[in-house]
Amino acid sequence: MRIAVQLMAFAVVYVLSIGPLFWQWYAAWNANGSYFFAAFYEPLRVACEKSETVRNAVNWYINLWIS
């Protein structure tokens, strides 16, 4: 049970970290930035491509950080 809670906490922190690190991710894809950020957030990008609900939620959260 403890491992499940830790994995869930990691997943939440992972998704929430895209907000403050959005510009690093954006630079990795559009301005020859760090490959690390492109690779690190690839699972989240794929999830956003596959689910409109996930995409809308992530975009809403990112907009809180960049606007």
PyMOL Python script that loads the backbone (N, CA, C, O; Angstrom):
from pymol import cmd

cmd.read_pdbstr("""\
ATOM      1  N   MET A   1       0.831  -1.188   0.000  1.00  0.00           N
ATOM      2  CA  MET A   1       0.000   0.000   0.000  1.00  0.00           C
ATOM      3  C   MET A   1       0.880   1.258   0.000  1.00  0.00           C
ATOM      4  O   MET A   1       0.575   2.241  -0.675  1.00  0.00           O
ATOM      5  N   ARG A   2       1.961   1.210   0.759  1.00  0.00           N
ATOM      6  CA  ARG A   2       2.836   2.376   0.858  1.00  0.00           C
ATOM      7  C   ARG A   2       3.460   2.713  -0.499  1.00  0.00           C
ATOM      8  O   ARG A   2       3.588   3.887  -0.845  1.00  0.00           O
ATOM      9  N   ILE A   3       3.847   1.697  -1.263  1.00  0.00           N
ATOM     10  CA  ILE A   3       4.435   1.927  -2.582  1.00  0.00           C
ATOM     11  C   ILE A   3       3.411   2.556  -3.510  1.00  0.00           C
ATOM     12  O   ILE A   3       3.753   3.438  -4.297  1.00  0.00           O
ATOM     13  N   ALA A   4       2.166   2.119  -3.430  1.00  0.00           N
ATOM     14  CA  ALA A   4       1.106   2.691  -4.265  1.00  0.00           C
ATOM     15  C   ALA A   4       0.909   4.175  -3.960  1.00  0.00           C
ATOM     16  O   ALA A   4       0.719   4.981  -4.870  1.00  0.00           O
ATOM     17  N   VAL A   5       0.954   4.524  -2.698  1.00  0.00           N
ATOM     18  CA  VAL A   5       0.814   5.933  -2.300  1.00  0.00           C
ATOM     19  C   VAL A   5       2.003   6.743  -2.812  1.00  0.00           C
ATOM     20  O   VAL A   5       1.825   7.859  -3.300  1.00  0.00           O
ATOM     21  N   GLN A   6       3.205   6.198  -2.706  1.00  0.00           N
ATOM     22  CA  GLN A   6       4.388   6.902  -3.193  1.00  0.00           C
ATOM     23  C   GLN A   6       4.346   7.081  -4.710  1.00  0.00           C
ATOM     24  O   GLN A   6       4.707   8.143  -5.217  1.00  0.00           O
ATOM     25  N   LEU A   7       3.912   6.060  -5.431  1.00  0.00           N
ATOM     26  CA  LEU A   7       3.788   6.184  -6.887  1.00  0.00           C
ATOM     27  C   LEU A   7       2.741   7.227  -7.273  1.00  0.00           C
ATOM     28  O   LEU A   7       2.939   7.991  -8.218  1.00  0.00           O
ATOM     29  N   MET A   8       1.646   7.255  -6.553  1.00  0.00           N
ATOM     30  CA  MET A   8       0.611   8.252  -6.824  1.00  0.00           C
ATOM     31  C   MET A   8       1.133   9.653  -6.526  1.00  0.00           C
ATOM     32  O   MET A   8       0.864  10.585  -7.284  1.00  0.00           O
ATOM     33  N   ALA A   9       1.862   9.810  -5.451  1.00  0.00           N
ATOM     34  CA  ALA A   9       2.442  11.114  -5.119  1.00  0.00           C
ATOM     35  C   ALA A   9       3.433  11.548  -6.190  1.00  0.00           C
ATOM     36  O   ALA A   9       3.448  12.713  -6.585  1.00  0.00           O
ATOM     37  N   PHE A  10       4.259  10.621  -6.662  1.00  0.00           N
ATOM     38  CA  PHE A  10       5.198  10.944  -7.729  1.00  0.00           C
ATOM     39  C   PHE A  10       4.463  11.371  -8.990  1.00  0.00           C
ATOM     40  O   PHE A  10       4.859  12.339  -9.640  1.00  0.00           O
ATOM     41  N   ALA A  11       3.400  10.663  -9.341  1.00  0.00           N
ATOM     42  CA  ALA A  11       2.632  11.000 -10.547  1.00  0.00           C
ATOM     43  C   ALA A  11       2.032  12.397 -10.437  1.00  0.00           C
ATOM     44  O   ALA A  11       2.039  13.152 -11.410  1.00  0.00           O
ATOM     45  N   VAL A  12       1.523  12.742  -9.283  1.00  0.00           N
ATOM     46  CA  VAL A  12       0.938  14.073  -9.084  1.00  0.00           C
ATOM     47  C   VAL A  12       2.015  15.142  -9.192  1.00  0.00           C
ATOM     48  O   VAL A  12       1.818  16.148  -9.874  1.00  0.00           O
ATOM     49  N   VAL A  13       3.140  14.943  -8.537  1.00  0.00           N
ATOM     50  CA  VAL A  13       4.233  15.921  -8.601  1.00  0.00           C
ATOM     51  C   VAL A  13       4.766  16.039 -10.022  1.00  0.00           C
ATOM     52  O   VAL A  13       5.077  17.140 -10.476  1.00  0.00           O
ATOM     53  N   TYR A  14       4.873  14.921 -10.725  1.00  0.00           N
ATOM     54  CA  TYR A  14       5.339  14.924 -12.116  1.00  0.00           C
ATOM     55  C   TYR A  14       4.439  15.801 -12.987  1.00  0.00           C
ATOM     56  O   TYR A  14       4.928  16.666 -13.713  1.00  0.00           O
ATOM     57  N   VAL A  15       3.146  15.582 -12.915  1.00  0.00           N
ATOM     58  CA  VAL A  15       2.218  16.363 -13.741  1.00  0.00           C
ATOM     59  C   VAL A  15       2.227  17.830 -13.327  1.00  0.00           C
ATOM     60  O   VAL A  15       2.221  18.712 -14.185  1.00  0.00           O
ATOM     61  N   LEU A  16       2.242  18.100 -12.043  1.00  0.00           N
ATOM     62  CA  LEU A  16       2.237  19.491 -11.579  1.00  0.00           C
ATOM     63  C   LEU A  16       3.535  20.222 -11.902  1.00  0.00           C
ATOM     64  O   LEU A  16       3.546  21.451 -11.975  1.00  0.00           O
ATOM     65  N   SER A  17       4.620  19.495 -12.096  1.00  0.00           N
ATOM     66  CA  SER A  17       5.895  20.153 -12.376  1.00  0.00           C
ATOM     67  C   SER A  17       5.949  20.777 -13.768  1.00  0.00           C
ATOM     68  O   SER A  17       6.817  21.610 -14.027  1.00  0.00           O
ATOM     69  N   ILE A  18       5.050  20.398 -14.665  1.00  0.00           N
ATOM     70  CA  ILE A  18       5.062  20.990 -16.006  1.00  0.00           C
ATOM     71  C   ILE A  18       4.729  22.485 -15.949  1.00  0.00           C
ATOM     72  O   ILE A  18       5.172  23.242 -16.812  1.00  0.00           O
ATOM     73  N   GLY A  19       3.973  22.911 -14.969  1.00  0.00           N
ATOM     74  CA  GLY A  19       3.627  24.334 -14.869  1.00  0.00           C
ATOM     75  C   GLY A  19       4.848  25.231 -14.752  1.00  0.00           C
ATOM     76  O   GLY A  19       5.091  26.058 -15.631  1.00  0.00           O
ATOM     77  N   PRO A  20       5.620  25.083 -13.682  1.00  0.00           N
ATOM     78  CA  PRO A  20       6.789  25.951 -13.538  1.00  0.00           C
ATOM     79  C   PRO A  20       7.910  25.652 -14.531  1.00  0.00           C
ATOM     80  O   PRO A  20       8.775  26.497 -14.758  1.00  0.00           O
ATOM     81  N   LEU A  21       7.902  24.466 -15.119  1.00  0.00           N
ATOM     82  CA  LEU A  21       8.966  24.114 -16.065  1.00  0.00           C
ATOM     83  C   LEU A  21       8.505  24.167 -17.517  1.00  0.00           C
ATOM     84  O   LEU A  21       9.194  23.669 -18.408  1.00  0.00           O
ATOM     85  N   PHE A  22       7.353  24.764 -17.757  1.00  0.00           N
ATOM     86  CA  PHE A  22       6.822  24.794 -19.117  1.00  0.00           C
ATOM     87  C   PHE A  22       7.782  25.418 -20.113  1.00  0.00           C
ATOM     88  O   PHE A  22       7.968  24.880 -21.205  1.00  0.00           O
ATOM     89  N   TRP A  23       8.396  26.540 -19.764  1.00  0.00           N
ATOM     90  CA  TRP A  23       9.267  27.216 -20.734  1.00  0.00           C
ATOM     91  C   TRP A  23      10.504  26.385 -21.040  1.00  0.00           C
ATOM     92  O   TRP A  23      11.031  26.459 -22.150  1.00  0.00           O
ATOM     93  N   GLN A  24      10.975  25.600 -20.087  1.00  0.00           N
ATOM     94  CA  GLN A  24      12.088  24.692 -20.363  1.00  0.00           C
ATOM     95  C   GLN A  24      11.654  23.617 -21.359  1.00  0.00           C
ATOM     96  O   GLN A  24      12.393  23.293 -22.288  1.00  0.00           O
ATOM     97  N   TRP A  25      10.465  23.072 -21.166  1.00  0.00           N
ATOM     98  CA  TRP A  25       9.935  22.073 -22.082  1.00  0.00           C
ATOM     99  C   TRP A  25       9.713  22.670 -23.465  1.00  0.00           C
ATOM    100  O   TRP A  25      10.035  22.053 -24.481  1.00  0.00           O
ATOM    101  N   TYR A  26       9.162  23.870 -23.490  1.00  0.00           N
ATOM    102  CA  TYR A  26       8.894  24.545 -24.766  1.00  0.00           C
ATOM    103  C   TYR A  26      10.200  24.781 -25.530  1.00  0.00           C
ATOM    104  O   TYR A  26      10.275  24.548 -26.736  1.00  0.00           O
ATOM    105  N   ALA A  27      11.214  25.242 -24.819  1.00  0.00           N
ATOM    106  CA  ALA A  27      12.519  25.479 -25.453  1.00  0.00           C
ATOM    107  C   ALA A  27      13.126  24.174 -25.963  1.00  0.00           C
ATOM    108  O   ALA A  27      13.786  24.162 -27.002  1.00  0.00           O
ATOM    109  N   ALA A  28      12.911  23.094 -25.251  1.00  0.00           N
ATOM    110  CA  ALA A  28      13.453  21.808 -25.685  1.00  0.00           C
ATOM    111  C   ALA A  28      12.856  21.387 -27.020  1.00  0.00           C
ATOM    112  O   ALA A  28      13.538  20.753 -27.825  1.00  0.00           O
ATOM    113  N   TRP A  29      11.612  21.724 -27.266  1.00  0.00           N
ATOM    114  CA  TRP A  29      10.958  21.349 -28.517  1.00  0.00           C
ATOM    115  C   TRP A  29      11.111  22.382 -29.617  1.00  0.00           C
ATOM    116  O   TRP A  29      11.084  22.030 -30.796  1.00  0.00           O
ATOM    117  N   ASN A  30      11.271  23.656 -29.258  1.00  0.00           N
ATOM    118  CA  ASN A  30      11.203  24.713 -30.261  1.00  0.00           C
ATOM    119  C   ASN A  30      12.444  25.577 -30.396  1.00  0.00           C
ATOM    120  O   ASN A  30      12.563  26.326 -31.366  1.00  0.00           O
ATOM    121  N   ALA A  31      13.357  25.496 -29.462  1.00  0.00           N
ATOM    122  CA  ALA A  31      14.494  26.409 -29.513  1.00  0.00           C
ATOM    123  C   ALA A  31      15.810  25.715 -29.173  1.00  0.00           C
ATOM    124  O   ALA A  31      16.697  26.322 -28.572  1.00  0.00           O
ATOM    125  N   ASN A  32      15.938  24.463 -29.552  1.00  0.00           N
ATOM    126  CA  ASN A  32      17.165  23.707 -29.278  1.00  0.00           C
ATOM    127  C   ASN A  32      17.549  23.719 -27.808  1.00  0.00           C
ATOM    128  O   ASN A  32      18.722  23.861 -27.460  1.00  0.00           O
ATOM    129  N   GLY A  33      16.542  23.569 -26.948  1.00  0.00           N
ATOM    130  CA  GLY A  33      16.809  23.509 -25.521  1.00  0.00           C
ATOM    131  C   GLY A  33      17.286  22.136 -25.101  1.00  0.00           C
ATOM    132  O   GLY A  33      17.675  21.318 -25.934  1.00  0.00           O
ATOM    133  N   SER A  34      17.253  21.896 -23.827  1.00  0.00           N
ATOM    134  CA  SER A  34      17.739  20.649 -23.245  1.00  0.00           C
ATOM    135  C   SER A  34      16.884  19.458 -23.682  1.00  0.00           C
ATOM    136  O   SER A  34      15.660  19.473 -23.551  1.00  0.00           O
ATOM    137  N   TYR A  35      17.547  18.438 -24.197  1.00  0.00           N
ATOM    138  CA  TYR A  35      16.860  17.208 -24.579  1.00  0.00           C
ATOM    139  C   TYR A  35      16.225  16.546 -23.360  1.00  0.00           C
ATOM    140  O   TYR A  35      15.220  15.848 -23.494  1.00  0.00           O
ATOM    141  N   PHE A  36      16.788  16.749 -22.193  1.00  0.00           N
ATOM    142  CA  PHE A  36      16.257  16.151 -20.968  1.00  0.00           C
ATOM    143  C   PHE A  36      14.794  16.493 -20.773  1.00  0.00           C
ATOM    144  O   PHE A  36      13.991  15.604 -20.489  1.00  0.00           O
ATOM    145  N   PHE A  37      14.422  17.768 -20.918  1.00  0.00           N
ATOM    146  CA  PHE A  37      13.041  18.178 -20.679  1.00  0.00           C
ATOM    147  C   PHE A  37      12.095  17.598 -21.726  1.00  0.00           C
ATOM    148  O   PHE A  37      10.962  17.236 -21.406  1.00  0.00           O
ATOM    149  N   ALA A  38      12.549  17.508 -22.963  1.00  0.00           N
ATOM    150  CA  ALA A  38      11.722  16.903 -24.009  1.00  0.00           C
ATOM    151  C   ALA A  38      11.458  15.434 -23.684  1.00  0.00           C
ATOM    152  O   ALA A  38      10.330  14.958 -23.808  1.00  0.00           O
ATOM    153  N   ALA A  39      12.486  14.732 -23.274  1.00  0.00           N
ATOM    154  CA  ALA A  39      12.337  13.312 -22.955  1.00  0.00           C
ATOM    155  C   ALA A  39      11.558  13.097 -21.659  1.00  0.00           C
ATOM    156  O   ALA A  39      10.737  12.184 -21.569  1.00  0.00           O
ATOM    157  N   PHE A  40      11.814  13.935 -20.661  1.00  0.00           N
ATOM    158  CA  PHE A  40      11.167  13.781 -19.359  1.00  0.00           C
ATOM    159  C   PHE A  40       9.659  13.943 -19.457  1.00  0.00           C
ATOM    160  O   PHE A  40       8.910  13.208 -18.813  1.00  0.00           O
ATOM    161  N   TYR A  41       9.210  14.902 -20.260  1.00  0.00           N
ATOM    162  CA  TYR A  41       7.780  15.170 -20.364  1.00  0.00           C
ATOM    163  C   TYR A  41       7.118  14.476 -21.546  1.00  0.00           C
ATOM    164  O   TYR A  41       5.951  14.741 -21.834  1.00  0.00           O
ATOM    165  N   GLU A  42       7.833  13.595 -22.236  1.00  0.00           N
ATOM    166  CA  GLU A  42       7.247  12.858 -23.363  1.00  0.00           C
ATOM    167  C   GLU A  42       6.018  12.044 -22.961  1.00  0.00           C
ATOM    168  O   GLU A  42       5.031  12.069 -23.695  1.00  0.00           O
ATOM    169  N   PRO A  43       6.022  11.322 -21.835  1.00  0.00           N
ATOM    170  CA  PRO A  43       4.807  10.586 -21.456  1.00  0.00           C
ATOM    171  C   PRO A  43       3.601  11.508 -21.242  1.00  0.00           C
ATOM    172  O   PRO A  43       2.473  11.145 -21.573  1.00  0.00           O
ATOM    173  N   LEU A  44       3.837  12.674 -20.698  1.00  0.00           N
ATOM    174  CA  LEU A  44       2.742  13.620 -20.497  1.00  0.00           C
ATOM    175  C   LEU A  44       2.246  14.157 -21.835  1.00  0.00           C
ATOM    176  O   LEU A  44       1.041  14.331 -22.020  1.00  0.00           O
ATOM    177  N   ARG A  45       3.151  14.421 -22.763  1.00  0.00           N
ATOM    178  CA  ARG A  45       2.764  14.891 -24.094  1.00  0.00           C
ATOM    179  C   ARG A  45       1.917  13.842 -24.805  1.00  0.00           C
ATOM    180  O   ARG A  45       0.905  14.169 -25.425  1.00  0.00           O
ATOM    181  N   VAL A  46       2.331  12.588 -24.713  1.00  0.00           N
ATOM    182  CA  VAL A  46       1.582  11.501 -25.343  1.00  0.00           C
ATOM    183  C   VAL A  46       0.198  11.363 -24.705  1.00  0.00           C
ATOM    184  O   VAL A  46      -0.792  11.160 -25.409  1.00  0.00           O
ATOM    185  N   ALA A  47       0.128  11.470 -23.393  1.00  0.00           N
ATOM    186  CA  ALA A  47      -1.170  11.398 -22.711  1.00  0.00           C
ATOM    187  C   ALA A  47      -2.087  12.529 -23.174  1.00  0.00           C
ATOM    188  O   ALA A  47      -3.290  12.326 -23.334  1.00  0.00           O
ATOM    189  N   CYS A  48      -1.527  13.709 -23.387  1.00  0.00           N
ATOM    190  CA  CYS A  48      -2.315  14.848 -23.869  1.00  0.00           C
ATOM    191  C   CYS A  48      -2.794  14.620 -25.299  1.00  0.00           C
ATOM    192  O   CYS A  48      -3.887  15.055 -25.664  1.00  0.00           O
ATOM    193  N   GLU A  49      -1.993  13.949 -26.103  1.00  0.00           N
ATOM    194  CA  GLU A  49      -2.416  13.640 -27.465  1.00  0.00           C
ATOM    195  C   GLU A  49      -3.544  12.620 -27.491  1.00  0.00           C
ATOM    196  O   GLU A  49      -4.412  12.684 -28.362  1.00  0.00           O
ATOM    197  N   LYS A  50      -3.544  11.692 -26.562  1.00  0.00           N
ATOM    198  CA  LYS A  50      -4.509  10.600 -26.566  1.00  0.00           C
ATOM    199  C   LYS A  50      -5.824  10.947 -25.880  1.00  0.00           C
ATOM    200  O   LYS A  50      -6.845  10.317 -26.153  1.00  0.00           O
ATOM    201  N   SER A  51      -5.813  11.933 -24.997  1.00  0.00           N
ATOM    202  CA  SER A  51      -7.020  12.259 -24.242  1.00  0.00           C
ATOM    203  C   SER A  51      -7.271  13.768 -24.257  1.00  0.00           C
ATOM    204  O   SER A  51      -6.438  14.559 -23.815  1.00  0.00           O
ATOM    205  N   GLU A  52      -8.423  14.138 -24.770  1.00  0.00           N
ATOM    206  CA  GLU A  52      -8.786  15.558 -24.783  1.00  0.00           C
ATOM    207  C   GLU A  52      -8.981  16.080 -23.368  1.00  0.00           C
ATOM    208  O   GLU A  52      -8.675  17.240 -23.093  1.00  0.00           O
ATOM    209  N   THR A  53      -9.479  15.253 -22.476  1.00  0.00           N
ATOM    210  CA  THR A  53      -9.676  15.662 -21.086  1.00  0.00           C
ATOM    211  C   THR A  53      -8.341  15.977 -20.418  1.00  0.00           C
ATOM    212  O   THR A  53      -8.201  17.000 -19.748  1.00  0.00           O
ATOM    213  N   VAL A  54      -7.369  15.101 -20.603  1.00  0.00           N
ATOM    214  CA  VAL A  54      -6.034  15.334 -20.046  1.00  0.00           C
ATOM    215  C   VAL A  54      -5.432  16.587 -20.662  1.00  0.00           C
ATOM    216  O   VAL A  54      -4.874  17.422 -19.950  1.00  0.00           O
ATOM    217  N   ARG A  55      -5.540  16.725 -21.978  1.00  0.00           N
ATOM    218  CA  ARG A  55      -4.999  17.896 -22.676  1.00  0.00           C
ATOM    219  C   ARG A  55      -5.610  19.187 -22.129  1.00  0.00           C
ATOM    220  O   ARG A  55      -4.890  20.149 -21.861  1.00  0.00           O
ATOM    221  N   ASN A  56      -6.914  19.210 -21.966  1.00  0.00           N
ATOM    222  CA  ASN A  56      -7.570  20.416 -21.455  1.00  0.00           C
ATOM    223  C   ASN A  56      -7.125  20.741 -20.030  1.00  0.00           C
ATOM    224  O   ASN A  56      -6.898  21.903 -19.693  1.00  0.00           O
ATOM    225  N   ALA A  57      -7.004  19.713 -19.203  1.00  0.00           N
ATOM    226  CA  ALA A  57      -6.582  19.934 -17.816  1.00  0.00           C
ATOM    227  C   ALA A  57      -5.143  20.433 -17.748  1.00  0.00           C
ATOM    228  O   ALA A  57      -4.840  21.362 -17.001  1.00  0.00           O
ATOM    229  N   VAL A  58      -4.262  19.820 -18.524  1.00  0.00           N
ATOM    230  CA  VAL A  58      -2.854  20.237 -18.517  1.00  0.00           C
ATOM    231  C   VAL A  58      -2.712  21.645 -19.084  1.00  0.00           C
ATOM    232  O   VAL A  58      -1.975  22.460 -18.529  1.00  0.00           O
ATOM    233  N   ASN A  59      -3.398  21.939 -20.170  1.00  0.00           N
ATOM    234  CA  ASN A  59      -3.337  23.289 -20.737  1.00  0.00           C
ATOM    235  C   ASN A  59      -3.876  24.333 -19.768  1.00  0.00           C
ATOM    236  O   ASN A  59      -3.321  25.427 -19.661  1.00  0.00           O
ATOM    237  N   TRP A  60      -4.954  24.002 -19.064  1.00  0.00           N
ATOM    238  CA  TRP A  60      -5.487  24.934 -18.075  1.00  0.00           C
ATOM    239  C   TRP A  60      -4.447  25.207 -16.992  1.00  0.00           C
ATOM    240  O   TRP A  60      -4.226  26.356 -16.608  1.00  0.00           O
ATOM    241  N   TYR A  61      -3.807  24.140 -16.502  1.00  0.00           N
ATOM    242  CA  TYR A  61      -2.806  24.293 -15.457  1.00  0.00           C
ATOM    243  C   TYR A  61      -1.599  25.085 -15.929  1.00  0.00           C
ATOM    244  O   TYR A  61      -1.103  25.949 -15.206  1.00  0.00           O
ATOM    245  N   ILE A  62      -1.124  24.802 -17.131  1.00  0.00           N
ATOM    246  CA  ILE A  62       0.013  25.541 -17.675  1.00  0.00           C
ATOM    247  C   ILE A  62      -0.331  27.017 -17.805  1.00  0.00           C
ATOM    248  O   ILE A  62       0.495  27.876 -17.497  1.00  0.00           O
ATOM    249  N   ASN A  63      -1.536  27.315 -18.256  1.00  0.00           N
ATOM    250  CA  ASN A  63      -1.950  28.712 -18.405  1.00  0.00           C
ATOM    251  C   ASN A  63      -1.962  29.464 -17.077  1.00  0.00           C
ATOM    252  O   ASN A  63      -1.768  30.679 -17.052  1.00  0.00           O
ATOM    253  N   LEU A  64      -2.189  28.751 -15.974  1.00  0.00           N
ATOM    254  CA  LEU A  64      -2.077  29.402 -14.656  1.00  0.00           C
ATOM    255  C   LEU A  64      -0.670  29.919 -14.413  1.00  0.00           C
ATOM    256  O   LEU A  64      -0.487  30.954 -13.772  1.00  0.00           O
ATOM    257  N   TRP A  65       0.329  29.200 -14.925  1.00  0.00           N
ATOM    258  CA  TRP A  65       1.719  29.549 -14.694  1.00  0.00           C
ATOM    259  C   TRP A  65       2.255  30.573 -15.678  1.00  0.00           C
ATOM    260  O   TRP A  65       3.126  31.367 -15.324  1.00  0.00           O
ATOM    261  N   ILE A  66       1.750  30.572 -16.913  1.00  0.00           N
ATOM    262  CA  ILE A  66       2.354  31.437 -17.914  1.00  0.00           C
ATOM    263  C   ILE A  66       1.570  32.719 -18.175  1.00  0.00           C
ATOM    264  O   ILE A  66       2.042  33.591 -18.904  1.00  0.00           O
ATOM    265  N   SER A  67       0.392  32.843 -17.597  1.00  0.00           N
ATOM    266  CA  SER A  67      -0.358  34.081 -17.836  1.00  0.00           C
ATOM    267  C   SER A  67      -0.329  35.000 -16.651  1.00  0.00           C
ATOM    268  O   SER A  67      -0.913  36.083 -16.695  1.00  0.00           O
TER     269      SER A  67
END
""", "prot")
cmd.dss("prot")
cmd.show_as("cartoon", "prot")
cmd.util.cbc("prot")
cmd.orient("prot")
